[in-house]
Each structure stands twice: as structure tokens, then as C-alpha cells.
């Protein structure tokens, strides 16, 4: 499921070779928050990871699949009521290619607002194979 323009929207982005920053606004009216949790919306961890993957797709301009999550830490609750806009800061973006193999992209990402860190993730994604 694609969460862009449902759960979040990209407000600003800065992309460099090995880093990127995306400021995203969270949509407190999204159906996901109606179930998680009614009256006290909290962004599910799996959705935070999915947003990170979708934003990394923006960096490399191609669809990706998560192939490995080495480290994920949920440090603070991310509520769309308390934090309408947060930043996804990607560092150490590394692209690897090999003959006859899809592109592999590794990155670290921190989800934050000012100095408050909500989540840190170290993960690897692989370019999706074209379907025939």
C-alpha cells in the first residue's frame, strides 16, 4: 500500500548524493489513525518504515522493496496531532550495482522534529524487478 498523499505529504525535500532530507506533513484524518488509535492517533511503526522506503524511492527514482532492516528503534511516540510535520533525514545512502542484478540501496534514516528523535532505521532496499 502506498501511503504518500494518504498518510503523509512531502512538503520539502533536499537530495544530495549520499544524503537527503524530506519534511513531511502527517494527515491526522487518514483512515489508519482512526484504528490506531481512535481519539489518540499514533503513527504505527510499520507505517514509519514504509514512509522511509517510499521516500528512498524518491531519492533513487525507482520502485524499491525492503530487503533487510538491520536496526530499527522507536524512541518516542509520533502523534500527528502533536507533530503535524516531521523530517526524515537520510544519511550514508549507498547504491550498489552488479551485472545482471538489481540496484541495492542502503541507508540510515532518522525521523525527527527539532531535537526530538522518534525513530532511527538502518535498512537495505532492492530495486523491484520489472514485471512482464
ABEGO torsion letter per residue (X at the ends): XBABGAABBBABBBBBAABBBBBBBBBAABAAAAAOBBGBBBBBAAAAAAAAAAAAAAAAGBBBBBABBABBBBABBBBAAABABBBBBBBGBBBBBBBGBBBBBBBBBBBBBEABBABBBBBBBBBBBBBX
